[in-house]
Amino acid sequence: MNKTIHSLVVFFVCSVMTSAVFASGFQLNEHGARAMAQGGAFAARATDGSAIFFNPAGLAFQTRPSLYAGTTLISPVSEFYGPTQLNTNQKSELQSQLFTPINIYFSYPIMEGLTAAVGVNNPFGLGTKWNENWAGKYLTTKVYLETFFISPTLAYQITDQLAIGAGVNYVTGSVLIERAVFTGAGDPRVSLDLSASGWGFNVGAMYKITPELSIGASYRSTVKVDAKGTAKFTPALSVLPAGDATTKIKLPAVAFVGLAYKVSEELELEADYQYNGWSSYDELAIEFKSNNSKSVAPKNYQDSFILRFGGEYKLDALRLRAGYLYDKSPVKDQFVEPMLPDANRNGINVGFGYNFNENFSLDFAYLLLLFNERKVESTIPEINFDGTYKSYVNLFAIDFGYTF
């Protein structure tokens, strides 16, 4: 009996851990208000410090030292329509939360053609919080994920038309997860508190085919991070006592290809394709040191993509921006969970920029991210969790720029 309960506990803990870290809803691509207002279509221009994320080669065409910094306010909304403990249908709502990932970039031309830069941002983050007694309490009640990428970067302008860039990414982060555990006898709670770190790199190239037409491409590597922390149970479980837990996490590789066209002196348009290498996430193994146990959960995610379209129209000191994106989910139906319920999504972007003078600028952006309705069926016999997710996210970004 104890062996059966132990297996169930390890299985449920591993299931919640995997979806928490890797749901596509936790991948953040909003790292500058100027780019965000244009649907994130920025890899072929990359005209501000966010080039560190979108395409480091763009830094080589920036001839003056600059500072670009800001934040994005993210407010996710999700509803689940499914069974209660009495097997009647009801609506469960995600509790209101506000997340504020940051971006800080500084670039400095060292010499003609060579630019150095450093950036700090949060490419993976967010969280969810549900009522402790909702229908999905055995999957999650609370999750919080935060990562920081610290990225020193160099860019070199080879010719008037061609530039390349490369950087190193040091990654540090933390994960907090809380949920109920199904044991068949009461609902003990489990809490996982993990920290992680790792290294990666990014490279990029940009070519100005004509004064009006440019193409850009960039690649950010997979980051393999070691995560370690503690697992605690309330009340304590004899079959799996509190203790250390460790795992290895692969953050997916990301690639951008973009084409930009300057229609006139006032209007610029761009289209980008973003590849997300989620197929590298085929399983996750968690080791529990307290009793030397290990559990492996298959995930079999699929590679995914984002289509991005955007543009900017200049009116003297004011710049009007708009964009659209389509983001395909990598998560198969059997692995959808309520961390930030994942589905294909469409994004509508608007924003503006204003140059107060030749040094100081302000950028603002708004993104409405609409998730497709997604129906799920429980793959865990002990949990009646068939239902439908309906979700959307409001995002507001503001950045300040200063050119020296």
Buried (B, 14 or more C-beta within 10 A) or exposed (E): EEEEBBBBBBBBBBBBBBBBBBBBBBBBBBBBBBBBBBBBBBBBBBBBBBBBBBBBBBBBBBEEBBBBBBBBBBEBBBBBBBBEEEEEEEEBEBEEBEBEBBBBBBBBBEEEBBBBBBBBBBBBBBBBBBEEEBBBBBBBBBBBBBBBBBBEBBBBBEEEBBBBBBBBBBBBBBBBBBBBBBBEEEEBBBBBBBEBBBEBBBBBBBBBEEEEEBBBBBBBBBBBBEBBBBBBBEEEBEBBEBEEBBBBBBBBBBBBBBBBBBEEEEEBBBBBBBBBBBBEBEEBEBBBEEEEBEBEBEBBBEBBBBBBBBBBBBEEEEBBBBBBBBBBBBBEEEBBBBBBBBBBBBBBBBBBBBBEEEEEBBBBBBBEBBBEEBEBEBEBEEBBBEBBBBBBBBBBBBBEBEBE
